[in-house]
Amino acid sequence: MSTEHHTTELAKMISLVFKMKSAKAEPEVMEVWHSMLSEFDITYVRKALNTYIRTKTFTADVAEVLALLNKPLFMPALEAFGQECPRRESDFAWLNQVSGPAWGAALPFLDDGDIVGARQTYVETYNRALAELPPGEKPKYWITEGSGASHAQRLEKKTEMYAQHPERRPLARLANLKQLTAEGSDAHAEQGLIGMLEPVKNALARMEQNVGKEMGLLELGAGPTQRH
């Protein structure tokens, strides 16, 4: 089937979405929708738009359609909130490039005991992050640190969690990275490497923050001594 035919079909499907959602189809907005959806296979776009039309939302939001396109690779937002969202910083849990930012945004609400606000913020951030992913990108998992736990407790818990999900182990992801490189997919291999290094970067950032706090406390403690 020709590209021109796909372009025409996509335009008709987008127009139908706006009609069903009773939304105003501004040419500039339609152009954005077309630009963002045209990079996906038309078969998947058709299925995602048909699903989106049946949702209970009364707005036309391309981010929700993009989230549906990536849905087979990631948990739905509400399911992820219920199953894999840590309720406290001390919890051990799986995070990825989508659920990590969502948890970070929801954490202040969780700390205040506002589960409704946490859920709403988590879902909105999760779907937004999901919509921004390149087509077909897979989850890149890491385990939260479990603040307050000892080194032995962390090691034991992480060993247990990796045993339950061996496909999420860093070595499993490294093997996948080697396969991508062998297949000549440099761009995907680069993204895979970035995903693997993301938890390391986050850990270093936390270490730097903790060192900064400790240095600040030392300076405060040294002040009175210097005046004597």
Secondary structure, DSSP 4 states (H G I P E B T S, - for coil): --HHHHHHHHHHHHHHHHHHTT----HHHHHHHHHHHTTS-HHHHHHHHHHHHTSS--S--HHHHHHHHHGGGS--HHHHHHHH--SSTT---EE-TTHHHHHHHHHHHHHTT-HHHHHHHHHHHHHHHHHTSPTTPPP--EE---TT--HHHHHHHHHHHHHH-GGGSHHHHHHHHHHHHHTT-HHHHHHHHHHHHHHHHHHHHHHHHHHHHHHHHHHHHHHHHHH-
